[in-house]
Amino acid sequence: MDFVIKTERLVLRPPLESDAKELFELMADDKLTQFLTWEPHTTLGTTLGVIQSLIGAQQDGKGYHWCVCLENHIVGLVSLIDVKRNIRTWVLNRAELSYWIGSNYQGRGFATEASKEVVKFGFDTLDFHKIIIAHAVENIASQRICHKLGFVPYAHEHDAFFKTNKWYDLIWYEHINNTDNGVD
Ligand SMILES: CC(C)(COP(=O)(O)OP(=O)(O)OC[C@H]1O[C@@H](n2cnc3c(N)ncnc32)[C@H](O)[C@@H]1OP(=O)(O)O)[C@@H](O)C(=O)NCCC(=O)NCCS
């Protein structure tokens, strides 16, 4: 399967071990991680380990990851994570969208442009029926992206995660592939 996606300004492609240095420079930034599940990276080895786990997840069909590249430089990462295809006899075919864009590249529409095409790829090529996403209530930029991409809010989860001395609420959204009737 060809995972390379081209958008108007960007090329999205799976991460490679050789991206470690470039990704480390972005992921070492403490301005990026306030609402993320990880802390700023402090060693190149941490970034390399993360890349290896992303590649492994992709090989196992558990998650799909794209480096967001602008003129051959990585500016962020967009992913479809936590893939769930079935629970016993139930068909789920769902994944969760996640994204970050390096601080120096934010505010230029890159997260919206990249995520829109990843959602489309998720529906059209990876055969997901539903894609979900959650953002912290305080994360207004992510809220804007969810609305612009057509995600529909379905739950307000209280005290969803604890980070830097505070419990955060999450707003959960879903996006359904209405062209997929579940029959192969
Ligand atoms: C959230 C994030 C990915 C947005 O990336 P981006 O490339 O700057 O996003 P875009 O430029 O595509 O769009 C951002 C939207 O949010 C708005 N926005 C950005 N910062 C904002 C802020 N502080 N307050 C209000 N709105 C804001 C922009 O105006 C834009 O909306 P508009 O098109 O209606 O004007 C980026 O800020 C980021 O990586 N944050 C840290 C990681 C993170 O929070 N990831 C999401 C976890 S759910």
PDBQT file of the ligand as one rigid body, heavy atoms in Angstrom, charges set to zero:
ROOT
HETATM    1  C1  LIG A 201      -3.314  22.067  17.645  1.00  0.00    +0.000 C 
HETATM    2  C2  LIG A 201      -2.243  22.271  16.559  1.00  0.00    +0.000 C 
HETATM    3  C3  LIG A 201      -1.958  20.913  15.939  1.00  0.00    +0.000 C 
HETATM    4  C4  LIG A 201      -2.745  23.237  15.495  1.00  0.00    +0.000 C 
HETATM    5  O1  LIG A 201      -1.811  23.261  14.441  1.00  0.00    +0.000 OA
HETATM    6  P1  LIG A 201      -1.850  24.429  13.347  1.00  0.00    +0.000 P 
HETATM    7  O2  LIG A 201      -1.116  23.934  12.146  1.00  0.00    +0.000 OA
HETATM    8  O3  LIG A 201      -1.397  25.685  13.968  1.00  0.00    +0.000 OA
HETATM    9  O4  LIG A 201      -3.423  24.481  13.044  1.00  0.00    +0.000 OA
HETATM   10  P2  LIG A 201      -4.137  25.228  11.834  1.00  0.00    +0.000 P 
HETATM   11  O5  LIG A 201      -3.296  26.416  11.430  1.00  0.00    +0.000 OA
HETATM   12  O6  LIG A 201      -4.457  24.216  10.779  1.00  0.00    +0.000 OA
HETATM   13  O7  LIG A 201      -5.533  25.682  12.449  1.00  0.00    +0.000 OA
HETATM   14  C5  LIG A 201      -5.617  26.107  13.762  1.00  0.00    +0.000 C 
HETATM   15  C6  LIG A 201      -6.939  26.800  14.018  1.00  0.00    +0.000 C 
HETATM   16  O8  LIG A 201      -6.953  27.117  15.384  1.00  0.00    +0.000 OA
HETATM   17  C7  LIG A 201      -6.901  28.534  15.550  1.00  0.00    +0.000 C 
HETATM   18  N1  LIG A 201      -6.003  28.800  16.661  1.00  0.00    +0.000 N 
HETATM   19  C8  LIG A 201      -4.688  28.536  16.734  1.00  0.00    +0.000 A 
HETATM   20  N2  LIG A 201      -4.218  28.886  17.945  1.00  0.00    +0.000 NA
HETATM   21  C9  LIG A 201      -5.280  29.373  18.635  1.00  0.00    +0.000 A 
HETATM   22  C10 LIG A 201      -5.464  29.901  19.933  1.00  0.00    +0.000 A 
HETATM   23  N3  LIG A 201      -4.441  29.980  20.810  1.00  0.00    +0.000 N 
HETATM   24  N4  LIG A 201      -6.685  30.327  20.299  1.00  0.00    +0.000 NA
HETATM   25  C11 LIG A 201      -7.723  30.234  19.439  1.00  0.00    +0.000 A 
HETATM   26  N5  LIG A 201      -7.622  29.726  18.193  1.00  0.00    +0.000 NA
HETATM   27  C12 LIG A 201      -6.411  29.304  17.803  1.00  0.00    +0.000 A 
HETATM   28  C13 LIG A 201      -6.418  29.090  14.222  1.00  0.00    +0.000 C 
HETATM   29  O9  LIG A 201      -6.835  30.408  14.060  1.00  0.00    +0.000 OA
HETATM   30  C14 LIG A 201      -7.066  28.114  13.265  1.00  0.00    +0.000 C 
HETATM   31  O10 LIG A 201      -8.453  28.361  13.138  1.00  0.00    +0.000 OA
HETATM   32  P3  LIG A 201      -9.071  29.216  11.905  1.00  0.00    +0.000 P 
HETATM   33  O11 LIG A 201      -8.679  28.489  10.651  1.00  0.00    +0.000 OA
HETATM   34  O12 LIG A 201     -10.518  29.185  12.163  1.00  0.00    +0.000 OA
HETATM   35  O13 LIG A 201      -8.455  30.572  11.994  1.00  0.00    +0.000 OA
HETATM   36  C15 LIG A 201      -0.936  22.853  17.141  1.00  0.00    +0.000 C 
HETATM   37  O14 LIG A 201      -1.264  24.023  17.842  1.00  0.00    +0.000 OA
HETATM   38  C16 LIG A 201      -0.226  21.899  18.047  1.00  0.00    +0.000 C 
HETATM   39  O15 LIG A 201       0.541  21.058  17.596  1.00  0.00    +0.000 OA
HETATM   40  N6  LIG A 201      -0.455  22.012  19.365  1.00  0.00    +0.000 N 
HETATM   41  C17 LIG A 201       0.214  21.158  20.326  1.00  0.00    +0.000 C 
HETATM   42  C18 LIG A 201      -0.198  19.712  20.193  1.00  0.00    +0.000 C 
HETATM   43  C19 LIG A 201      -1.693  19.541  20.299  1.00  0.00    +0.000 C 
HETATM   44  O16 LIG A 201      -2.354  20.202  21.093  1.00  0.00    +0.000 OA
HETATM   45  N7  LIG A 201      -2.221  18.599  19.499  1.00  0.00    +0.000 N 
HETATM   46  C20 LIG A 201      -3.646  18.302  19.488  1.00  0.00    +0.000 C 
HETATM   47  C21 LIG A 201      -4.027  17.451  20.641  1.00  0.00    +0.000 C 
HETATM   48  S1  LIG A 201      -5.795  17.176  20.618  1.00  0.00    +0.000 SA
ENDROOT
TORSDOF 0
